[in-house]
Amino acid sequence: MKKYILTLDVKDDPSLIQAYKEHHQAVWPEVQKSIIDSGVERMEIYHVGDRLVMTVEARDDFSFEKKNALDQNNPKVQEWEELMDQYQKRLPFAAKGEKWVVMNKIFEL
């Protein structure tokens, strides 16, 4: 099992943040299926201020490249991503085209 922690910001607007949270209370079934089909077994998103943190636990054969390829060929996922884009704010150090940035673990107890 692989574990990843990713981060992304949301636009610092209370009404946009609330709408983003509401969308995530009813994630489209096609988007959930795509996540599961990519090898993700558990995913959680946490929020504070304008920061989001996502945890991903995935099968050993999971890769972000494989997931991105599946997503690019799924019109419903692309529609969801376009919808979410109005709420999300890229981190200043994110690579071109990158939304969620994988974090590096620096401590474990």
ZAKE-338134 format. One line per field, with one value per residue (C-alpha): residue number from 1; x, y, z. Coordinates in pm, whole numbers. Layout:
N
i = c(NUM, ...)
east = c(X, ...)
north = c(Y, ...)
up = c(Z, ...)
***
This chain:
109
i = c(1, 2, 3, 4, 5, 6, 7, 8, 9, 10, 11, 12, 13, 14, 15, 16, 17, 18, 19, 20, 21, 22, 23, 24, 25, 26, 27, 28, 29, 30, 31, 32, 33, 34, 35, 36, 37, 38, 39, 40, 41, 42, 43, 44, 45, 46, 47, 48, 49, 50, 51, 52, 53, 54, 55, 56, 57, 58, 59, 60, 61, 62, 63, 64, 65, 66, 67, 68, 69, 70, 71, 72, 73, 74, 75, 76, 77, 78, 79, 80, 81, 82, 83, 84, 85, 86, 87, 88, 89, 90, 91, 92, 93, 94, 95, 96, 97, 98, 99, 100, 101, 102, 103, 104, 105, 106, 107, 108, 109)
east = c(0, 129, 44, 60, -13, -91, -175, -352, -500, -853, -937, -965, -1336, -1575, -1858, -1629, -1483, -1831, -1939, -1621, -1697, -2057, -1943, -1728, -2029, -2174, -1882, -2013, -2027, -1826, -1547, -1548, -1538, -1243, -1052, -1120, -1036, -696, -600, -692, -839, -885, -886, -957, -943, -892, -941, -817, -817, -741, -536, -641, -458, -542, -442, -433, -382, -343, -251, 112, 43, -96, 83, -14, 84, -165, -435, -373, -399, -731, -857, -761, -978, -1280, -1512, -1697, -1371, -1264, -1598, -1547, -1192, -1312, -1581, -1331, -1084, -1299, -1241, -878, -565, -235, 55, 324, 583, 357, 480, 299, -38, -6, -288, -235, 131, 273, 423, 740, 735, 992, 899, 744, 694)
north = c(0, 345, 663, 1018, 1357, 1640, 2007, 2281, 2617, 2741, 3099, 3299, 3378, 3236, 3180, 2997, 2786, 2693, 2598, 2387, 2203, 2144, 1996, 1753, 1637, 1508, 1408, 1277, 896, 896, 1088, 851, 551, 700, 746, 387, 250, 423, 216, 455, 272, 564, 940, 1222, 1601, 1833, 2210, 2504, 2868, 2864, 2542, 2190, 1870, 1539, 1195, 911, 543, 339, -5, -71, -54, 303, 591, 953, 915, 629, 825, 1136, 930, 783, 1129, 1284, 1027, 1070, 1359, 1355, 1385, 1670, 1843, 1802, 1937, 2239, 2302, 2269, 2497, 2801, 2741, 2626, 2840, 2690, 2697, 2940, 2662, 2414, 2291, 2415, 2240, 2097, 2143, 1915, 1905, 1593, 1673, 1514, 1350, 1508, 1347, 1028, 916)
up = c(0, -93, 96, -37, 114, -127, -85, -277, -190, -248, -333, -13, -44, 218, -32, -276, 5, 124, -230, -270, 53, -54, -387, -190, 10, -320, -544, -873, -892, -1216, -1043, -746, -982, -1169, -842, -738, -1085, -1070, -765, -484, -187, 49, -3, 241, 203, 499, 503, 711, 603, 232, 247, 149, 237, 71, 193, -58, 19, -298, -422, -501, -877, -847, -1017, -1073, -1439, -1481, -1298, -1510, -1830, -1715, -1617, -1951, -2129, -1902, -2003, -1669, -1472, -1701, -1637, -1260, -1282, -1478, -1215, -927, -1102, -1025, -652, -654, -643, -757, -516, -633, -661, -844, -1181, -1489, -1512, -1160, -911, -615, -507, -340, -1, 135, 477, 707, 1041, 1174, 1533)
***
